[in-house]
Amino acid sequence: MSMAVASLRSLARRQPRLRLPPAPLVVPGGRAALLSGAAEEAAPLAAAEAAAPPPVPGRKVLESFREEFEIGGRSIAFETGKMARFANGSVVISMEDTHVLSTVAAAKSSEPIRDFLPLTVDYQEKQYAQGVIPTTYMRREGAPKERELLCGRIIDRPIRPLFPPGFYHEVQIMVNVLSSDGKQDPDVMAANASSAALMLSDIPWNGPIGVIRVGRIDGAFILNPTVDELGLSDLNLVYACSRDKTLMIDVQAREISERDLQAGMKLAHSEAIKCIDPQISLAKRAGKKKKEYKISLISDTSYEKIRTFSEAPIEEVFTDSSYGKFERGGALEKITQSVKAKLEEENDEDSLKFLHKAVDTVRKQVIRKRIIEEGLRVDGRQLDEVRPLYCESNTYPLLHGSALFSRGDTQVLCTVTLGAPGDAQRLDSIVGPPTKRFMLHYSFPPFSIDEVAKRGGLNRREVGHGTLAEKALLAVLPPESDFPYTVRVNAEVMASDGSTSMASVCGGSMALMDAGIPVREHVAGVSVGLVSQVDPATGDISNYRILTDILGLEDHLGDMDFKIAGTRKGITAIQLDIKPAGIPLDIICESLEPARKARNQILDRMDQEISTARGINDGSSPRLATLSFSNESLRKLLFHRKKIEQETGARVSISDGTVTIVAKTQEIMDKAIEKTLHEGLAQPDLLSSSSVIYSWQRWSLTADQQRQRDCRRLHVASWRGVQCGKLQQRRGYMQRLAVFRLRHTVSWCGVKHHKWQHRCGCKLRSAVPWHSDLHCY
């Protein structure tokens, strides 16, 4: 059988191959031509191009559109069409070597009953953007970091108010930092890119917006400053606006005056609008036509019916100033249930779907009318009146520092914990410092508003409020050279009726003084609100009232939540959130003066409780000492650090030629200093090489025990002045506890090189000549 197959294969190889004529090619003229090799070379290129199928109308193959502009001497570019082509809208923004991609997508339909906009902003900084592999166990990015949550809020806050009323489709904005040169903070670029992506999409949105960062060095304002310039700046202002209105403000400053801040905001507005025209031009060239989405709005008939049932009872509740938060809330809920029962009797299903939204609108109209026409608020206060204050320091003497601050029904407990310099938080960010020694952690438990909820991980609201209070207090914290402690402030909200973040600033300032931290002066904060009437013909604000120290109800039903914190000298932190589609900058600037008066009033009350930092011996604050040693003494202390910590209970850290000791009490501190001086200055005993015990992983083996292992023989080094980054060995001797360990198992005497490693982590030269330094026994 195999021979027959071989014969057939040889026969097939001997047969001549048949050459088939080329297939006819139909040219536009309708003739069929047989193209041989010579004819194919002579055929014109135009005929080949004409034979290709015509392009599909509307198809764009990697067609990109680009718009460039300049702000502050730096070139910025929007580009679309090249990346993320399937997204509803996608834009890559570039500034020097920093590139940020923003994409937007919307759900095709919304839930039948929904009265809010489910907008999600996911901002992510992956380590590949700076050419680094993550240091996590899986070498992947994990849960969102605090900085990523804060950058997401910077994007969300100016964008949310510009969606049309009744648009309740789920919208997701995803932002990825593609590359970062470490010079520019990508958060402002991400906000501008998200605005451009929404303009390109078919999602209804009343943009665009412009976002800019302003700094100030030596009195001169800087537009879009670099990270290094921000380190020298006394102002970090992030400003977002439409063409004629303000949308968002975020400020961290070193006691800047109201006048200088107004100048910075006006400059920011004039420069931020330069981002608007390039987005409009890009949307005209590459944008999609806005799609007709379903808008969930109540009919006029249903609203008038609900207003008739609820308006009078709501007015009675809002005119009774004796109501507290929960009494007022309970009365309003009874009104809602009464209206619901009447609608059920009439079988009005359409009105029942929008009952809560309609009742909320009636509440808003009633409270606005009372404030604008009568100048009175629901709790009976005047427009510029601050709620009753209560301050208490040293609430729990066992803690390093503690304080309780109450403003009306809002109550916050603040505690301070001091730690060693090594307790500083390590930051894994593509920009900014690597560590942070001052932290404020804000907690909003559900019992503070009498609700039941699960406690989860990082909450965007808690992170945002905590960062705002942290910025406010950081301005008065002493420099690290004068106060090397790591400081952690915990702000626990005990009860909430508006402005809990500003109450955290006040309580945190008192707790810092109670802990003995030498802060220059107190920091206080207050929230300012706005109630306005809009002219239907022009859409502009025709009448308005500014409210000082707003309640939670006024925050919910008002137009603005303007949080301002600072000292008597100036402002240290600001956060502005609005609900309408922008507020004129003149009104924002006007709100600074009533906030300053209220802040000074609160500072007077805080000074009455505690006006200067307590002595370090007055409380239970830990003690910290810094000692300087020579390099030789530091080498000796390096191996005794753990022993000192175990015997004394203190914490010892060695870095930069100094020894830092942190102890809970003065007695522990004295004992730790004595041990440190003894170990650092005393001469250690020397042991002969014959009694050296070699450490192997987690156990120790003598020479006799080692001979019983696989190697059966032990190579003992007679070192001849070998240098080890921390220690110098003498021939035949080894210092106590200066134990070396083999990095690789020795199996045979024929191995010519060994690798040794010191306990401190430094490595000796890996290749040691066999005949010169090692002897086999």
Residue pairs with C-beta under 8 A, 6 or more apart in sequence:
21 34
22 34
22 35
22 36
24 32
24 33
24 34
25 32
25 33
25 35
25 51
26 32
26 51
27 33
27 47
27 50
27 51
28 47
28 50
28 51
33 39
35 43
60 81
62 81
62 82
63 81
64 79
64 80
64 81
64 82
65 79
65 80
65 81
65 282
65 285
65 286
66 77
66 78
66 79
67 77
67 78
67 79
67 278
67 279
67 281
67 282
68 75
68 76
68 77
68 78
68 278
69 75
69 76
69 77
69 274
69 275
69 277
69 278
70 76
70 274
71 212
71 223
71 224
71 271
71 274
71 275
72 222
72 223
72 224
72 271
73 223
74 95
74 96
74 223
74 224
75 95
75 96
76 93
76 94
76 95
76 189
76 192
76 275
77 93
77 94
77 95
78 91
78 92
78 93
78 192
78 193
78 196
78 278
78 279
78 282
79 91
79 92
79 93
79 94
80 89
80 90
80 91
80 92
80 196
80 200
80 282
80 286
81 286
82 92
83 90
83 92
83 101
84 90
84 101
84 103
87 103
87 104
87 105
87 197
88 103
88 104
88 105
88 106
88 201
88 202
88 203
88 288
89 103
89 104
89 196
89 197
89 198
89 199
89 200
89 201
89 203
89 287
89 288
90 101
90 102
90 103
90 104
90 197
90 200
91 101
91 102
91 193
91 194
91 196
91 197
91 200
91 282
92 99
92 100
92 101
92 102
92 178
92 193
93 99
93 100
93 102
93 189
93 190
93 192
93 193
93 196
94 100
95 184
95 189
95 224
96 181
96 183
96 184
97 179
97 180
97 181
97 183
98 177
98 179
98 180
98 181
98 183
98 184
98 186
98 189
99 177
99 178
99 179
100 175
100 176
100 177
100 178
100 186
100 189
100 190
100 193
101 175
101 176
101 178
101 193
102 173
102 174
102 175
102 190
102 193
102 194
102 196
102 197
103 173
103 174
103 175
103 197
104 171
104 172
104 173
104 174
104 194
104 197
104 198
104 201
104 203
105 171
105 172
106 169
106 170
106 171
106 172
106 201
106 203
106 293
107 169
107 170
107 171
108 169
109 169
109 294
110 168
110 169
110 170
110 293
110 294
110 296
111 168
112 353
113 353
114 168
114 296
115 168
115 296
115 354
115 356
115 357
116 168
117 160
117 163
117 167
117 168
117 171
118 168
118 169
118 170
118 171
119 156
119 159
119 160
119 163
119 171
119 172
119 173
120 170
120 171
120 172
120 173
121 152
121 153
121 155
121 156
121 159
121 172
121 173
121 175
121 194
122 144
122 152
122 172
122 173
122 174
122 175
123 144
123 148
123 149
123 151
123 152
123 155
123 175
123 187
123 190
124 141
124 144
124 148
124 174
124 175
124 176
124 177
125 145
125 147
125 148
125 151
125 177
125 180
125 186
125 429
125 430
126 141
126 176
126 177
127 133
127 134
127 141
127 428
127 430
129 177
129 178
129 179
129 180
129 430
130 179
130 180
130 182
130 430
133 139
134 140
134 141
134 428
135 428
136 142
143 457
143 458
144 152
144 458
145 428
145 429
146 458
146 463
146 467
147 427
147 429
147 432
149 458
149 460
149 463
149 464
150 187
150 463
150 464
150 467
151 175
151 186
151 187
151 190
152 175
152 460
153 460
153 464
154 187
154 188
154 190
154 191
154 211
154 238
154 248
154 250
155 173
155 175
155 187
155 190
155 191
155 194
157 240
157 247
157 248
157 577
158 191
158 209
158 211
158 240
158 241
158 247
158 248
159 173
159 191
159 194
159 195
159 198
159 205
159 207
159 209
161 247
161 578
161 579
161 580
161 581
161 582
162 205
162 206
162 207
162 209
162 242
162 247
162 581
163 171
163 204
163 205
163 206
164 204
164 205
164 206
164 295
165 295
165 297
166 295
166 296
166 297
167 204
167 293
167 295
168 296
169 203
169 293
169 294
171 203
173 194
173 197
173 198
175 190
175 193
175 194
177 186
177 190
177 430
180 186
180 430
180 431
182 227
182 430
182 431
183 226
183 227
183 228
184 224
184 226
184 227
184 431
185 213
185 227
185 230
185 431
185 432
186 430
186 431
187 238
188 211
188 212
188 213
188 224
188 238
191 209
191 211
191 240
192 209
192 210
192 211
192 275
192 279
195 207
195 208
195 209
195 210
195 211
195 275
195 279
196 208
196 278
196 279
196 282
196 283
198 205
198 207
198 208
199 205
199 207
199 208
199 279
199 280
199 282
199 283
199 287
200 282
200 283
200 286
200 287
200 288
201 287
201 288
202 288
202 289
202 290
202 291
203 290
203 291
203 293
204 290
204 291
204 293
206 581
207 242
207 279
208 242
208 275
208 276
208 279
208 280
208 283
209 240
209 241
209 242
209 247
209 275
209 276
210 240
210 241
210 242
210 272
210 273
210 274
210 275
210 276
211 238
211 239
211 240
211 248
211 272
211 275
212 223
212 224
212 238
212 239
212 268
212 271
212 272
212 275
213 223
213 224
213 225
213 236
213 237
213 238
213 239
214 221
214 222
214 223
214 225
214 235
214 237
214 239
214 264
214 267
214 268
214 271
215 221
215 222
215 225
215 229
215 230
215 233
215 235
215 236
215 237
216 222
216 233
216 234
216 235
216 256
216 260
216 264
217 225
217 229
217 232
217 233
217 234
221 235
221 263
221 264
221 267
222 229
222 233
223 267
223 271
225 233
227 431
227 432
230 236
234 253
234 254
234 256
235 251
235 252
235 253
235 254
235 256
235 260
235 261
235 264
236 251
236 252
236 253
237 249
237 250
237 251
237 253
237 261
237 264
237 265
237 268
238 248
238 249
238 250
238 251
239 246
239 248
239 249
239 265
239 268
239 269
239 272
240 246
240 247
240 248
240 249
240 272
241 247
241 268
241 269
241 272
241 273
241 582
241 585
242 276
242 581
242 582
243 273
243 276
244 582
244 584
245 581
245 582
245 583
245 584
245 585
246 265
246 269
246 576
246 578
246 582
246 583
246 584
246 585
246 588
247 578
247 582
248 576
248 577
248 578
249 265
249 574
249 575
249 576
249 588
250 574
250 575
250 576
251 261
251 571
251 573
251 574
251 575
252 471
252 474
252 475
252 572
252 573
253 261
253 475
253 570
253 571
253 572
253 573
253 574
254 475
254 570
254 572
255 475
255 566
255 567
255 569
255 570
255 571
255 572
256 264
256 570
256 571
257 569
257 570
257 571
258 570
258 571
258 592
258 593
258 596
260 570
261 571
261 574
261 592
262 589
262 592
265 585
265 588
265 589
266 585
269 585
296 354
298 351
298 354
298 357
298 358
299 350
302 348
302 350
302 351
302 354
302 358
303 354
303 358
303 361
305 343
305 348
305 351
306 339
306 343
306 351
306 354
306 355
306 358
306 359
306 362
307 358
307 362
309 338
309 339
309 342
310 335
310 336
310 339
310 359
310 362
311 362
311 366
313 335
313 338
314 332
314 335
314 362
314 363
314 366
315 366
315 370
317 323
317 328
317 331
317 332
317 335
318 363
318 366
318 367
318 370
318 378
319 370
321 378
321 379
321 380
323 331
323 378
323 379
324 409
325 409
325 497
325 551
325 552
325 553
326 450
328 378
328 553
332 363
335 359
336 355
336 356
336 359
339 355
339 359
340 352
340 355
343 351
343 352
343 355
344 352
351 358
360 557
363 557
364 557
367 378
367 531
367 553
367 554
367 557
368 531
368 532
368 533
368 557
370 376
370 377
370 378
371 377
371 383
371 531
371 545
371 547
372 531
372 533
372 543
372 544
372 545
375 382
375 383
375 545
376 382
377 383
377 547
377 551
377 554
378 551
378 553
378 554
379 387
379 408
379 551
381 387
383 545
383 546
383 547
383 548
384 546
384 548
384 594
384 597
384 598
385 548
385 549
386 407
386 526
386 548
386 549
386 598
386 601
386 602
387 407
387 408
387 410
387 549
388 407
388 408
389 405
389 406
389 407
389 602
389 605
390 404
390 405
390 406
390 407
391 403
391 404
391 405
391 406
391 506
391 510
391 605
391 606
391 608
391 609
391 610
392 403
392 404
392 405
392 609
393 402
393 403
393 510
393 511
393 513
393 514
393 609
393 610
394 402
394 403
394 514
394 614
394 619
395 402
395 403
395 404
395 413
396 402
396 415
397 619
397 620
398 620
399 415
399 416
399 417
399 620
400 415
400 416
400 417
400 418
400 515
400 619
400 620
400 621
400 622
401 415
401 416
401 418
401 511
401 512
401 513
401 514
401 515
401 516
401 517
401 619
401 621
402 413
402 414
402 415
402 416
402 511
402 514
403 413
403 414
403 507
403 508
403 510
403 511
403 514
403 610
404 411
404 412
404 413
404 414
404 507
405 411
405 412
405 414
405 503
405 506
405 507
405 510
406 412
406 503
407 499
407 503
407 506
407 549
407 602
408 497
408 498
408 549
408 551
409 495
409 496
409 497
410 493
410 495
410 496
410 497
410 498
410 499
410 500
410 503
411 493
411 494
411 495
411 503
412 491
412 492
412 493
412 494
412 500
412 503
412 504
412 506
412 507
413 491
413 492
413 494
413 507
414 489
414 490
414 491
414 492
414 504
414 507
414 508
414 510
414 511
415 489
415 490
415 492
415 511
416 487
416 488
416 489
416 490
416 508
416 511
416 512
416 514
416 515
416 517
417 487
417 488
417 489
417 490
418 485
418 486
418 487
418 488
418 515
418 517
418 621
418 622
419 485
419 486
419 487
419 488
419 622
419 662
420 485
420 486
420 624
420 651
420 653
420 660
420 662
421 437
421 484
421 485
421 486
421 653
421 660
422 486
422 651
422 653
423 486
424 435
424 436
424 437
424 486
425 435
425 436
425 437
425 439
426 434
426 435
427 433
427 434
427 435
427 436
437 480
437 485
437 486
437 487
438 470
438 473
438 474
438 477
438 486
438 487
438 489
439 470
439 487
439 488
439 489
440 466
440 467
440 469
440 470
440 473
440 488
440 489
440 490
440 491
440 504
440 508
441 466
441 488
441 489
441 490
441 491
442 462
442 463
442 465
442 466
442 469
442 491
442 493
442 500
442 501
442 504
443 462
443 490
443 491
443 492
443 493
444 459
444 461
444 462
444 465
444 493
444 496
444 500
445 455
445 492
445 493
446 452
446 453
446 455
448 493
448 494
448 495
448 496
448 500
449 496
464 575
465 500
465 501
465 504
466 491
466 501
466 504
468 501
468 563
468 565
468 573
468 575
469 489
469 491
469 501
469 502
469 504
469 505
469 508
469 525
469 565
469 573
470 489
471 565
471 572
471 573
472 505
472 523
472 525
472 565
472 566
472 572
472 573
473 489
473 505
473 508
473 509
473 512
473 519
473 523
473 572
474 572
475 523
475 567
475 572
475 573
476 509
476 519
476 520
476 521
476 523
476 567
476 572
477 483
477 487
477 512
477 517
477 519
478 517
478 518
478 519
478 520
482 518
483 517
483 518
484 624
484 626
484 660
485 517
485 622
485 624
487 512
487 515
487 517
489 508
489 511
489 512
491 504
491 507
491 508
493 500
493 503
493 504
496 552
497 551
497 552
498 527
498 550
498 551
498 552
498 553
498 554
498 555
499 525
499 526
499 527
499 549
499 550
499 555
499 563
501 525
501 563
501 575
502 524
502 525
502 526
502 527
502 563
502 565
503 525
505 523
505 524
505 525
505 565
505 573
506 522
506 523
506 524
506 525
506 602
506 606
508 523
509 519
509 522
509 523
509 524
509 606
510 522
510 606
510 609
510 610
512 519
512 613
513 519
513 522
513 610
513 611
513 612
513 613
513 614
514 610
514 614
514 619
515 613
515 614
515 619
515 621
516 613
516 614
516 615
516 616
516 618
516 619
516 621
517 613
518 613
519 613
520 567
521 567
521 568
521 569
522 567
522 603
522 606
522 607
522 611
523 565
523 566
523 567
523 572
524 565
524 566
524 567
524 599
524 602
524 603
524 606
525 563
525 564
525 565
525 566
525 573
525 599
525 602
526 548
526 549
526 563
526 564
526 565
526 595
526 598
526 599
526 602
527 549
527 550
527 555
527 561
527 562
527 563
527 564
528 546
528 547
528 548
528 549
528 550
528 560
528 562
528 563
528 564
528 591
528 594
528 595
528 598
529 546
529 547
529 548
529 550
529 554
529 555
529 558
529 559
529 560
529 561
529 562
530 544
530 545
530 546
530 547
530 558
530 559
530 560
530 562
530 583
530 587
530 591
531 544
531 545
531 547
531 554
531 558
531 559
532 541
532 543
532 544
532 545
532 559
532 580
532 583
533 541
533 542
533 543
533 544
534 540
534 541
534 542
534 580
535 541
535 542
541 583
541 584
541 587
544 587
546 587
546 590
546 591
546 594
547 554
547 558
548 594
548 595
548 597
548 598
549 598
550 558
550 561
555 561
558 579
559 578
559 579
559 580
559 583
560 576
560 577
560 578
560 579
560 583
560 591
561 576
561 577
561 578
562 574
562 575
562 576
562 588
562 591
562 595
563 573
563 574
563 575
563 576
564 571
564 573
564 574
564 591
564 592
564 595
564 599
565 571
565 572
565 573
565 574
565 599
566 572
566 573
566 596
566 599
567 603
568 600
568 603
571 592
576 588
616 623
617 666
620 664
622 662
622 663
622 664
623 662
623 663
623 664
623 665
623 666
623 668
623 669
624 660
624 661
624 662
624 663
625 660
625 661
625 669
625 673
626 658
626 659
626 660
626 661
627 658
627 659
627 660
627 661
627 673
627 676
627 677
628 657
628 658
628 659
629 637
629 657
629 658
629 659
629 680
631 657
633 680
633 681
634 654
634 657
634 659
634 680
635 726
635 727
636 679
636 680
636 684
637 654
637 659
637 676
637 679
637 680
638 654
638 726
638 760
639 737
639 738
639 759
639 760
640 675
640 679
640 680
640 737
641 652
641 654
643 679
644 650
644 652
644 672
644 675
644 676
644 679
645 651
645 652
647 675
648 663
648 668
648 671
648 672
648 675
649 663
649 664
649 668
650 661
650 662
650 663
650 668
650 669
650 671
650 672
651 661
651 662
651 663
652 659
652 660
652 661
652 672
652 676
653 659
653 660
653 662
654 660
659 676
659 680
661 669
661 672
661 673
661 676
663 669
663 672
684 735
684 736
684 737
685 736
686 730
686 733
686 734
686 735
686 736
687 733
687 734
687 735
687 736
688 732
688 733
689 716
689 717
689 718
689 732
689 733
689 734
692 716
692 734
692 739
693 700
693 701
693 702
693 739
694 700
694 701
694 706
694 739
694 740
694 741
694 742
695 739
695 740
695 741
695 759
696 741
696 742
697 741
701 709
703 714
703 716
706 714
707 713
707 714
710 745
710 747
711 745
711 746
711 747
711 748
713 746
713 749
713 776
713 777
714 777
715 746
715 749
715 754
715 774
715 775
715 776
715 777
716 774
716 775
716 777
717 740
717 756
717 768
717 773
717 774
718 731
718 732
718 773
718 774
718 775
719 729
719 730
719 731
719 734
719 773
720 731
720 772
720 773
721 728
721 729
721 730
721 731
722 728
722 729
722 764
722 765
722 773
724 758
724 762
724 764
725 758
725 760
725 762
726 758
726 760
726 762
727 735
727 738
727 758
727 760
729 735
729 738
734 740
737 759
738 758
738 759
739 759
740 756
740 757
740 758
740 759
740 764
741 756
741 757
741 759
742 754
742 755
742 756
743 755
743 756
743 757
744 754
744 755
746 754
749 776
752 770
753 766
753 767
753 768
753 770
754 768
754 774
755 763
755 764
755 766
756 763
756 764
756 768
757 763
757 764
758 764
768 774
